[in-house]
Amino acid sequence: MSVSFGLKASTPKRRAAVPLAAFTAVEDDENEAVLSEVEKQAESDRLQSEGNVAADAEKYSSALQAWDKALRLTPARAVLHEQKAQVFLQLDRYWDAVQCATEAAALESGWADAFLTLGRAQLGLGEPELALKSMETVLQLKPDLQEAQNEIAEVRVLVLQRNQQPGGFARQI
């Protein structure tokens, strides 16, 4: 048995006037997927706004719930992770704040606010050296950000004080 993949003489065939159903179904599925993504984004925006209103009213639990729902729809939205980190800072839940701010900074590596929130969370967790690195990143991204300039000066003092204490992390053994 031999198989040949050469060209064969074509015979005129009658073409269907209507596209095959298999191909139109694929197009419909693609449109539904796009529409679905648009709907997800719209609902995520609505939930973000709902969370913002709750956070402004200091209803932090409601804010976190709204933002968690939004993140289930659009998990790659750095702003939602950063907002959660800010609320966790308000609640003194520094570990949760570090996790959320780290995710925000990973998703948007050029966003200074994410690194500023990360630095604050790291400082709250008792890690001034890590906070200093995060805040230095803020100043690399936005050198004129006065808020970061003030905070980094304070963190540098903390790091120096910590290093001068017996048992400080930067002390040579």
CNS distance restraints for C-alpha pairs under 8 A (distance, minus, plus):
assign (resid  19 and name CA) (resid  23 and name CA) 7.17 0.50 0.50
assign (resid  19 and name CA) (resid  24 and name CA) 7.00 0.50 0.50
assign (resid  20 and name CA) (resid  24 and name CA) 6.71 0.50 0.50
assign (resid  21 and name CA) (resid  25 and name CA) 6.06 0.50 0.50
assign (resid  22 and name CA) (resid  26 and name CA) 6.67 0.50 0.50
assign (resid  23 and name CA) (resid  27 and name CA) 6.61 0.50 0.50
assign (resid  24 and name CA) (resid  28 and name CA) 6.25 0.50 0.50
assign (resid  25 and name CA) (resid  29 and name CA) 6.15 0.50 0.50
assign (resid  26 and name CA) (resid  30 and name CA) 6.23 0.50 0.50
assign (resid  27 and name CA) (resid  31 and name CA) 6.27 0.50 0.50
assign (resid  28 and name CA) (resid  32 and name CA) 6.17 0.50 0.50
assign (resid  29 and name CA) (resid  33 and name CA) 6.13 0.50 0.50
assign (resid  30 and name CA) (resid  34 and name CA) 6.24 0.50 0.50
assign (resid  31 and name CA) (resid  35 and name CA) 6.01 0.50 0.50
assign (resid  32 and name CA) (resid  36 and name CA) 5.77 0.50 0.50
assign (resid  33 and name CA) (resid  37 and name CA) 6.22 0.50 0.50
assign (resid  34 and name CA) (resid  38 and name CA) 6.27 0.50 0.50
assign (resid  35 and name CA) (resid  39 and name CA) 6.07 0.50 0.50
assign (resid  36 and name CA) (resid  40 and name CA) 6.07 0.50 0.50
assign (resid  37 and name CA) (resid  41 and name CA) 6.15 0.50 0.50
assign (resid  38 and name CA) (resid  42 and name CA) 6.20 0.50 0.50
assign (resid  39 and name CA) (resid  43 and name CA) 6.11 0.50 0.50
assign (resid  40 and name CA) (resid  44 and name CA) 5.97 0.50 0.50
assign (resid  40 and name CA) (resid  73 and name CA) 5.68 0.50 0.50
assign (resid  40 and name CA) (resid  74 and name CA) 7.01 0.50 0.50
assign (resid  41 and name CA) (resid  45 and name CA) 6.09 0.50 0.50
assign (resid  41 and name CA) (resid  73 and name CA) 7.32 0.50 0.50
assign (resid  41 and name CA) (resid  74 and name CA) 6.76 0.50 0.50
assign (resid  42 and name CA) (resid  46 and name CA) 6.26 0.50 0.50
assign (resid  43 and name CA) (resid  47 and name CA) 6.14 0.50 0.50
assign (resid  43 and name CA) (resid  70 and name CA) 7.21 0.50 0.50
assign (resid  43 and name CA) (resid  73 and name CA) 7.88 0.50 0.50
assign (resid  44 and name CA) (resid  48 and name CA) 6.02 0.50 0.50
assign (resid  44 and name CA) (resid  69 and name CA) 7.59 0.50 0.50
assign (resid  44 and name CA) (resid  70 and name CA) 4.37 0.50 0.50
assign (resid  44 and name CA) (resid  71 and name CA) 7.28 0.50 0.50
assign (resid  44 and name CA) (resid  73 and name CA) 6.27 0.50 0.50
assign (resid  44 and name CA) (resid  74 and name CA) 6.61 0.50 0.50
assign (resid  45 and name CA) (resid  49 and name CA) 6.25 0.50 0.50
assign (resid  45 and name CA) (resid  70 and name CA) 7.43 0.50 0.50
assign (resid  46 and name CA) (resid  50 and name CA) 6.21 0.50 0.50
assign (resid  47 and name CA) (resid  51 and name CA) 6.07 0.50 0.50
assign (resid  47 and name CA) (resid  66 and name CA) 5.32 0.50 0.50
assign (resid  47 and name CA) (resid  67 and name CA) 6.32 0.50 0.50
assign (resid  47 and name CA) (resid  69 and name CA) 7.11 0.50 0.50
assign (resid  47 and name CA) (resid  70 and name CA) 5.62 0.50 0.50
assign (resid  48 and name CA) (resid  52 and name CA) 6.11 0.50 0.50
assign (resid  48 and name CA) (resid  66 and name CA) 6.59 0.50 0.50
assign (resid  48 and name CA) (resid  67 and name CA) 5.72 0.50 0.50
assign (resid  48 and name CA) (resid  70 and name CA) 6.47 0.50 0.50
assign (resid  48 and name CA) (resid  80 and name CA) 7.19 0.50 0.50
assign (resid  49 and name CA) (resid  53 and name CA) 6.26 0.50 0.50
assign (resid  50 and name CA) (resid  54 and name CA) 6.32 0.50 0.50
assign (resid  50 and name CA) (resid  63 and name CA) 7.15 0.50 0.50
assign (resid  50 and name CA) (resid  66 and name CA) 6.49 0.50 0.50
assign (resid  51 and name CA) (resid  55 and name CA) 6.02 0.50 0.50
assign (resid  51 and name CA) (resid  62 and name CA) 6.69 0.50 0.50
assign (resid  51 and name CA) (resid  63 and name CA) 3.91 0.50 0.50
assign (resid  51 and name CA) (resid  64 and name CA) 6.76 0.50 0.50
assign (resid  51 and name CA) (resid  65 and name CA) 7.59 0.50 0.50
assign (resid  51 and name CA) (resid  66 and name CA) 5.08 0.50 0.50
assign (resid  51 and name CA) (resid  67 and name CA) 5.89 0.50 0.50
assign (resid  52 and name CA) (resid  56 and name CA) 6.10 0.50 0.50
assign (resid  52 and name CA) (resid  63 and name CA) 6.52 0.50 0.50
assign (resid  53 and name CA) (resid  57 and name CA) 6.32 0.50 0.50
assign (resid  53 and name CA) (resid  63 and name CA) 7.64 0.50 0.50
assign (resid  54 and name CA) (resid  58 and name CA) 6.24 0.50 0.50
assign (resid  54 and name CA) (resid  59 and name CA) 4.93 0.50 0.50
assign (resid  54 and name CA) (resid  60 and name CA) 6.51 0.50 0.50
assign (resid  54 and name CA) (resid  62 and name CA) 6.04 0.50 0.50
assign (resid  54 and name CA) (resid  63 and name CA) 5.03 0.50 0.50
assign (resid  55 and name CA) (resid  59 and name CA) 5.37 0.50 0.50
assign (resid  55 and name CA) (resid  60 and name CA) 5.26 0.50 0.50
assign (resid  55 and name CA) (resid  62 and name CA) 7.68 0.50 0.50
assign (resid  55 and name CA) (resid  63 and name CA) 5.32 0.50 0.50
assign (resid  55 and name CA) (resid  87 and name CA) 7.40 0.50 0.50
assign (resid  59 and name CA) (resid  63 and name CA) 6.32 0.50 0.50
assign (resid  60 and name CA) (resid  64 and name CA) 6.09 0.50 0.50
assign (resid  60 and name CA) (resid  87 and name CA) 6.47 0.50 0.50
assign (resid  61 and name CA) (resid  65 and name CA) 6.22 0.50 0.50
assign (resid  62 and name CA) (resid  66 and name CA) 6.19 0.50 0.50
assign (resid  63 and name CA) (resid  67 and name CA) 6.19 0.50 0.50
assign (resid  64 and name CA) (resid  68 and name CA) 5.96 0.50 0.50
assign (resid  64 and name CA) (resid  84 and name CA) 6.30 0.50 0.50
assign (resid  64 and name CA) (resid  87 and name CA) 7.71 0.50 0.50
assign (resid  65 and name CA) (resid  69 and name CA) 6.29 0.50 0.50
assign (resid  66 and name CA) (resid  70 and name CA) 6.29 0.50 0.50
assign (resid  67 and name CA) (resid  71 and name CA) 6.05 0.50 0.50
assign (resid  67 and name CA) (resid  80 and name CA) 6.19 0.50 0.50
assign (resid  67 and name CA) (resid  84 and name CA) 7.23 0.50 0.50
assign (resid  68 and name CA) (resid  72 and name CA) 6.31 0.50 0.50
assign (resid  69 and name CA) (resid  73 and name CA) 6.73 0.50 0.50
assign (resid  70 and name CA) (resid  74 and name CA) 6.13 0.50 0.50
assign (resid  70 and name CA) (resid  75 and name CA) 7.65 0.50 0.50
assign (resid  70 and name CA) (resid  80 and name CA) 7.79 0.50 0.50
assign (resid  71 and name CA) (resid  75 and name CA) 4.40 0.50 0.50
assign (resid  71 and name CA) (resid  76 and name CA) 7.48 0.50 0.50
assign (resid  71 and name CA) (resid  77 and name CA) 7.15 0.50 0.50
assign (resid  71 and name CA) (resid  80 and name CA) 6.96 0.50 0.50
assign (resid  76 and name CA) (resid 107 and name CA) 6.66 0.50 0.50
assign (resid  77 and name CA) (resid  81 and name CA) 7.04 0.50 0.50
assign (resid  77 and name CA) (resid 104 and name CA) 7.74 0.50 0.50
assign (resid  77 and name CA) (resid 107 and name CA) 7.54 0.50 0.50
assign (resid  78 and name CA) (resid  82 and name CA) 6.21 0.50 0.50
assign (resid  78 and name CA) (resid 103 and name CA) 7.14 0.50 0.50
assign (resid  78 and name CA) (resid 104 and name CA) 4.31 0.50 0.50
assign (resid  78 and name CA) (resid 105 and name CA) 7.28 0.50 0.50
assign (resid  78 and name CA) (resid 107 and name CA) 5.68 0.50 0.50
assign (resid  78 and name CA) (resid 108 and name CA) 6.30 0.50 0.50
assign (resid  79 and name CA) (resid  83 and name CA) 6.06 0.50 0.50
assign (resid  79 and name CA) (resid 104 and name CA) 6.71 0.50 0.50
assign (resid  80 and name CA) (resid  84 and name CA) 6.21 0.50 0.50
assign (resid  80 and name CA) (resid 104 and name CA) 7.86 0.50 0.50
assign (resid  81 and name CA) (resid  85 and name CA) 6.25 0.50 0.50
assign (resid  81 and name CA) (resid 100 and name CA) 5.02 0.50 0.50
assign (resid  81 and name CA) (resid 101 and name CA) 6.26 0.50 0.50
assign (resid  81 and name CA) (resid 103 and name CA) 6.58 0.50 0.50
assign (resid  81 and name CA) (resid 104 and name CA) 5.31 0.50 0.50
assign (resid  82 and name CA) (resid  86 and name CA) 6.34 0.50 0.50
assign (resid  82 and name CA) (resid 100 and name CA) 6.18 0.50 0.50
assign (resid  82 and name CA) (resid 101 and name CA) 5.22 0.50 0.50
assign (resid  82 and name CA) (resid 104 and name CA) 5.52 0.50 0.50
assign (resid  82 and name CA) (resid 114 and name CA) 5.95 0.50 0.50
assign (resid  82 and name CA) (resid 117 and name CA) 7.10 0.50 0.50
assign (resid  83 and name CA) (resid  87 and name CA) 6.44 0.50 0.50
assign (resid  84 and name CA) (resid  88 and name CA) 6.17 0.50 0.50
assign (resid  84 and name CA) (resid  97 and name CA) 7.16 0.50 0.50
assign (resid  84 and name CA) (resid 100 and name CA) 6.52 0.50 0.50
assign (resid  85 and name CA) (resid  89 and name CA) 6.21 0.50 0.50
assign (resid  85 and name CA) (resid  96 and name CA) 6.93 0.50 0.50
assign (resid  85 and name CA) (resid  97 and name CA) 4.07 0.50 0.50
assign (resid  85 and name CA) (resid  98 and name CA) 6.90 0.50 0.50
assign (resid  85 and name CA) (resid  99 and name CA) 7.70 0.50 0.50
assign (resid  85 and name CA) (resid 100 and name CA) 5.15 0.50 0.50
assign (resid  85 and name CA) (resid 101 and name CA) 5.48 0.50 0.50
assign (resid  85 and name CA) (resid 117 and name CA) 7.06 0.50 0.50
assign (resid  85 and name CA) (resid 118 and name CA) 7.95 0.50 0.50
assign (resid  85 and name CA) (resid 121 and name CA) 7.76 0.50 0.50
assign (resid  86 and name CA) (resid  90 and name CA) 6.45 0.50 0.50
assign (resid  86 and name CA) (resid  97 and name CA) 6.82 0.50 0.50
assign (resid  86 and name CA) (resid 117 and name CA) 6.79 0.50 0.50
assign (resid  87 and name CA) (resid  91 and name CA) 6.35 0.50 0.50
assign (resid  87 and name CA) (resid  97 and name CA) 7.77 0.50 0.50
assign (resid  88 and name CA) (resid  92 and name CA) 6.10 0.50 0.50
assign (resid  88 and name CA) (resid  93 and name CA) 4.96 0.50 0.50
assign (resid  88 and name CA) (resid  94 and name CA) 6.48 0.50 0.50
assign (resid  88 and name CA) (resid  96 and name CA) 6.32 0.50 0.50
assign (resid  88 and name CA) (resid  97 and name CA) 5.07 0.50 0.50
assign (resid  89 and name CA) (resid  93 and name CA) 5.85 0.50 0.50
assign (resid  89 and name CA) (resid  94 and name CA) 5.90 0.50 0.50
assign (resid  89 and name CA) (resid  97 and name CA) 5.95 0.50 0.50
assign (resid  89 and name CA) (resid 121 and name CA) 6.51 0.50 0.50
assign (resid  89 and name CA) (resid 124 and name CA) 7.87 0.50 0.50
assign (resid  92 and name CA) (resid 124 and name CA) 7.71 0.50 0.50
assign (resid  93 and name CA) (resid  97 and name CA) 6.25 0.50 0.50
assign (resid  94 and name CA) (resid  98 and name CA) 6.05 0.50 0.50
assign (resid  94 and name CA) (resid 121 and name CA) 5.41 0.50 0.50
assign (resid  94 and name CA) (resid 122 and name CA) 7.23 0.50 0.50
assign (resid  94 and name CA) (resid 124 and name CA) 5.83 0.50 0.50
assign (resid  94 and name CA) (resid 125 and name CA) 5.42 0.50 0.50
assign (resid  95 and name CA) (resid  99 and name CA) 6.32 0.50 0.50
assign (resid  95 and name CA) (resid 121 and name CA) 7.45 0.50 0.50
assign (resid  95 and name CA) (resid 125 and name CA) 6.63 0.50 0.50
assign (resid  96 and name CA) (resid 100 and name CA) 6.25 0.50 0.50
assign (resid  97 and name CA) (resid 101 and name CA) 5.95 0.50 0.50
assign (resid  97 and name CA) (resid 118 and name CA) 7.42 0.50 0.50
assign (resid  97 and name CA) (resid 121 and name CA) 5.62 0.50 0.50
assign (resid  98 and name CA) (resid 102 and name CA) 5.84 0.50 0.50
assign (resid  98 and name CA) (resid 118 and name CA) 5.79 0.50 0.50
assign (resid  98 and name CA) (resid 121 and name CA) 5.22 0.50 0.50
assign (resid  98 and name CA) (resid 122 and name CA) 6.18 0.50 0.50
assign (resid  99 and name CA) (resid 103 and name CA) 6.32 0.50 0.50
assign (resid 100 and name CA) (resid 104 and name CA) 6.27 0.50 0.50
assign (resid 101 and name CA) (resid 105 and name CA) 6.12 0.50 0.50
assign (resid 101 and name CA) (resid 114 and name CA) 5.94 0.50 0.50
assign (resid 101 and name CA) (resid 115 and name CA) 7.19 0.50 0.50
assign (resid 101 and name CA) (resid 117 and name CA) 6.18 0.50 0.50
assign (resid 101 and name CA) (resid 118 and name CA) 4.87 0.50 0.50
assign (resid 101 and name CA) (resid 121 and name CA) 7.75 0.50 0.50
assign (resid 102 and name CA) (resid 106 and name CA) 6.09 0.50 0.50
assign (resid 102 and name CA) (resid 114 and name CA) 7.76 0.50 0.50
assign (resid 102 and name CA) (resid 115 and name CA) 7.89 0.50 0.50
assign (resid 102 and name CA) (resid 118 and name CA) 6.27 0.50 0.50
assign (resid 103 and name CA) (resid 107 and name CA) 6.13 0.50 0.50
assign (resid 104 and name CA) (resid 108 and name CA) 6.13 0.50 0.50
assign (resid 104 and name CA) (resid 114 and name CA) 5.79 0.50 0.50
assign (resid 105 and name CA) (resid 109 and name CA) 5.09 0.50 0.50
assign (resid 105 and name CA) (resid 110 and name CA) 7.73 0.50 0.50
assign (resid 105 and name CA) (resid 111 and name CA) 6.86 0.50 0.50
assign (resid 105 and name CA) (resid 114 and name CA) 5.14 0.50 0.50
assign (resid 105 and name CA) (resid 115 and name CA) 5.99 0.50 0.50
assign (resid 105 and name CA) (resid 118 and name CA) 7.80 0.50 0.50
assign (resid 108 and name CA) (resid 114 and name CA) 7.76 0.50 0.50
assign (resid 110 and name CA) (resid 141 and name CA) 6.59 0.50 0.50
assign (resid 111 and name CA) (resid 115 and name CA) 7.03 0.50 0.50
assign (resid 111 and name CA) (resid 141 and name CA) 7.37 0.50 0.50
assign (resid 112 and name CA) (resid 116 and name CA) 6.19 0.50 0.50
assign (resid 112 and name CA) (resid 137 and name CA) 7.43 0.50 0.50
assign (resid 112 and name CA) (resid 138 and name CA) 4.78 0.50 0.50
assign (resid 112 and name CA) (resid 139 and name CA) 7.78 0.50 0.50
assign (resid 112 and name CA) (resid 141 and name CA) 5.82 0.50 0.50
assign (resid 112 and name CA) (resid 142 and name CA) 6.50 0.50 0.50
assign (resid 113 and name CA) (resid 117 and name CA) 6.15 0.50 0.50
assign (resid 113 and name CA) (resid 138 and name CA) 7.35 0.50 0.50
assign (resid 114 and name CA) (resid 118 and name CA) 6.13 0.50 0.50
assign (resid 115 and name CA) (resid 119 and name CA) 6.03 0.50 0.50
assign (resid 115 and name CA) (resid 134 and name CA) 5.45 0.50 0.50
assign (resid 115 and name CA) (resid 135 and name CA) 6.47 0.50 0.50
assign (resid 115 and name CA) (resid 137 and name CA) 6.82 0.50 0.50
assign (resid 115 and name CA) (resid 138 and name CA) 5.83 0.50 0.50
assign (resid 116 and name CA) (resid 120 and name CA) 6.29 0.50 0.50
assign (resid 116 and name CA) (resid 134 and name CA) 6.70 0.50 0.50
assign (resid 116 and name CA) (resid 135 and name CA) 5.76 0.50 0.50
assign (resid 116 and name CA) (resid 138 and name CA) 6.10 0.50 0.50
assign (resid 116 and name CA) (resid 148 and name CA) 6.98 0.50 0.50
assign (resid 117 and name CA) (resid 121 and name CA) 6.17 0.50 0.50
assign (resid 118 and name CA) (resid 122 and name CA) 6.10 0.50 0.50
assign (resid 118 and name CA) (resid 131 and name CA) 7.22 0.50 0.50
assign (resid 118 and name CA) (resid 134 and name CA) 6.59 0.50 0.50
assign (resid 119 and name CA) (resid 123 and name CA) 6.09 0.50 0.50
assign (resid 119 and name CA) (resid 130 and name CA) 7.06 0.50 0.50
assign (resid 119 and name CA) (resid 131 and name CA) 4.01 0.50 0.50
assign (resid 119 and name CA) (resid 132 and name CA) 6.77 0.50 0.50
assign (resid 119 and name CA) (resid 133 and name CA) 7.67 0.50 0.50
assign (resid 119 and name CA) (resid 134 and name CA) 5.02 0.50 0.50
assign (resid 119 and name CA) (resid 135 and name CA) 5.67 0.50 0.50
assign (resid 120 and name CA) (resid 124 and name CA) 6.17 0.50 0.50
assign (resid 120 and name CA) (resid 131 and name CA) 6.54 0.50 0.50
assign (resid 121 and name CA) (resid 125 and name CA) 6.20 0.50 0.50
assign (resid 121 and name CA) (resid 131 and name CA) 7.67 0.50 0.50
assign (resid 122 and name CA) (resid 126 and name CA) 6.42 0.50 0.50
assign (resid 122 and name CA) (resid 127 and name CA) 5.24 0.50 0.50
assign (resid 122 and name CA) (resid 128 and name CA) 6.72 0.50 0.50
assign (resid 122 and name CA) (resid 130 and name CA) 6.32 0.50 0.50
assign (resid 122 and name CA) (resid 131 and name CA) 5.13 0.50 0.50
assign (resid 123 and name CA) (resid 127 and name CA) 5.09 0.50 0.50
assign (resid 123 and name CA) (resid 128 and name CA) 5.01 0.50 0.50
assign (resid 123 and name CA) (resid 130 and name CA) 7.64 0.50 0.50
assign (resid 123 and name CA) (resid 131 and name CA) 5.40 0.50 0.50
assign (resid 127 and name CA) (resid 131 and name CA) 6.21 0.50 0.50
assign (resid 128 and name CA) (resid 132 and name CA) 5.94 0.50 0.50
assign (resid 128 and name CA) (resid 155 and name CA) 6.26 0.50 0.50
assign (resid 128 and name CA) (resid 158 and name CA) 6.76 0.50 0.50
assign (resid 128 and name CA) (resid 159 and name CA) 5.90 0.50 0.50
assign (resid 129 and name CA) (resid 133 and name CA) 6.51 0.50 0.50
assign (resid 129 and name CA) (resid 159 and name CA) 6.20 0.50 0.50
assign (resid 130 and name CA) (resid 134 and name CA) 6.33 0.50 0.50
assign (resid 131 and name CA) (resid 135 and name CA) 6.09 0.50 0.50
assign (resid 131 and name CA) (resid 155 and name CA) 7.33 0.50 0.50
assign (resid 132 and name CA) (resid 136 and name CA) 6.01 0.50 0.50
assign (resid 132 and name CA) (resid 152 and name CA) 6.49 0.50 0.50
assign (resid 132 and name CA) (resid 155 and name CA) 6.12 0.50 0.50
assign (resid 132 and name CA) (resid 156 and name CA) 6.77 0.50 0.50
assign (resid 133 and name CA) (resid 137 and name CA) 6.33 0.50 0.50
assign (resid 134 and name CA) (resid 138 and name CA) 6.50 0.50 0.50
assign (resid 135 and name CA) (resid 139 and name CA) 6.48 0.50 0.50
assign (resid 135 and name CA) (resid 148 and name CA) 6.68 0.50 0.50
assign (resid 135 and name CA) (resid 151 and name CA) 7.97 0.50 0.50
assign (resid 135 and name CA) (resid 152 and name CA) 6.05 0.50 0.50
assign (resid 136 and name CA) (resid 140 and name CA) 6.31 0.50 0.50
assign (resid 136 and name CA) (resid 152 and name CA) 7.33 0.50 0.50
assign (resid 137 and name CA) (resid 141 and name CA) 6.25 0.50 0.50
assign (resid 138 and name CA) (resid 142 and name CA) 5.90 0.50 0.50
assign (resid 138 and name CA) (resid 143 and name CA) 7.41 0.50 0.50
assign (resid 138 and name CA) (resid 148 and name CA) 6.92 0.50 0.50
assign (resid 139 and name CA) (resid 143 and name CA) 4.31 0.50 0.50
assign (resid 139 and name CA) (resid 144 and name CA) 7.29 0.50 0.50
assign (resid 139 and name CA) (resid 145 and name CA) 7.00 0.50 0.50
assign (resid 139 and name CA) (resid 148 and name CA) 6.89 0.50 0.50
assign (resid 139 and name CA) (resid 149 and name CA) 7.30 0.50 0.50
assign (resid 144 and name CA) (resid 149 and name CA) 7.82 0.50 0.50
assign (resid 145 and name CA) (resid 149 and name CA) 6.40 0.50 0.50
assign (resid 146 and name CA) (resid 150 and name CA) 6.23 0.50 0.50
assign (resid 147 and name CA) (resid 151 and name CA) 6.35 0.50 0.50
assign (resid 148 and name CA) (resid 152 and name CA) 5.88 0.50 0.50
assign (resid 149 and name CA) (resid 153 and name CA) 6.36 0.50 0.50
assign (resid 150 and name CA) (resid 154 and name CA) 6.68 0.50 0.50
assign (resid 151 and name CA) (resid 155 and name CA) 6.23 0.50 0.50
assign (resid 152 and name CA) (resid 156 and name CA) 6.04 0.50 0.50
assign (resid 153 and name CA) (resid 157 and name CA) 6.47 0.50 0.50
assign (resid 154 and name CA) (resid 158 and name CA) 6.44 0.50 0.50
assign (resid 155 and name CA) (resid 159 and name CA) 6.17 0.50 0.50
assign (resid 156 and name CA) (resid 160 and name CA) 6.17 0.50 0.50
assign (resid 157 and name CA) (resid 161 and name CA) 6.11 0.50 0.50
assign (resid 158 and name CA) (resid 162 and name CA) 5.99 0.50 0.50
assign (resid 159 and name CA) (resid 163 and name CA) 6.08 0.50 0.50
assign (resid 160 and name CA) (resid 164 and name CA) 6.23 0.50 0.50
assign (resid 161 and name CA) (resid 165 and name CA) 6.46 0.50 0.50
assign (resid 162 and name CA) (resid 168 and name CA) 5.46 0.50 0.50
assign (resid 162 and name CA) (resid 169 and name CA) 7.45 0.50 0.50
assign (resid 163 and name CA) (resid 167 and name CA) 7.93 0.50 0.50
assign (resid 163 and name CA) (resid 168 and name CA) 4.54 0.50 0.50
assign (resid 163 and name CA) (resid 169 and name CA) 6.17 0.50 0.50
assign (resid 163 and name CA) (resid 170 and name CA) 5.46 0.50 0.50
assign (resid 163 and name CA) (resid 171 and name CA) 6.21 0.50 0.50
assign (resid 164 and name CA) (resid 168 and name CA) 6.43 0.50 0.50
assign (resid 164 and name CA) (resid 171 and name CA) 7.69 0.50 0.50
assign (resid 166 and name CA) (resid 171 and name CA) 7.79 0.50 0.50
assign (resid 167 and name CA) (resid 171 and name CA) 6.70 0.50 0.50
